[in-house]
Amino acid sequence: MHYNKRHLFHLVKESPWPFFLGITFFFFTTGFVFFMHRIYFAFFIASISFFVILYISRQWLYDMENEATTYGFHTLVVRRGLYKGFILFVVSEVMLFFGFFWAFFHSALSPSLIYAYMWPYENAFVAINCLGFPLYNTVLLIISGITVTYAHNAVACGKHSEVLDALYMTIFLGVLFLISQINEYFEISYNINDSVYASVFFMLTGLHGMHVFVGVFFLYVCLERFCNQDFTVKHYVGFICAVWY
């Protein structure tokens, strides 16, 4: 059917993916909460829901890719709107991290009497050594930031092969970070309900781990699109959003 477009904006059609994604997130979070209460069968539900979330997210992104490339809906005005919307999303995540850091420094600078004004409470557990996994993970993040920035510059210069190499390296470093963080969780001697220190530690590192996982998934989708030559020197909105994230 021929489509006559009389404006520069994109009026998004109905999509089933937001509804299905919301339902699947409900099962994932509910199953994970039940698993934390030692209902171990719920871990199976959470695991299946997790892979379904990845599948739905990829299908949703396929639709967005078709809107951008096949149908040409992403005009300059639409791209500017996407940039602004994604910036607002990143700001919301910054504020979320800020809230947890606020809780950390509030408790660290004025420890409670319950824990004898010590941070962390020395008789409860041993805090993880900052020169171990935390330092290793920090180095991985810094190097991955360098490689993804190099990929961004290579896109602007039209160096396709260098973009692919830098993205492969960035994704590899992100996977190494996630593996290292999982190992860190197995090595530490406390869990999320061991005082406010442990709670803030797991919330901050867990949230950051989820952030890195989403970023790796985002960059993997961009890598697929670069291999399919969906991006051009002047039009690579999805990749810029992935770099920002």
TAGI-V372400 format. One record per pair of residues at least 24 apart in sequence whose C-alpha atoms are under 6 Angstrom apart, sorted by the first residue. I is the first residue (numbers start at 0). J is the second residue. Records with the same first field share a line. If there is no record, write none. Layout:
# TAGI-V372400
I=J ; J
This chain:
# TAGI-V372400
8=77
9=72
23=48
136=176
143=169 ; 172
155=232
157=232
170=215
217=241
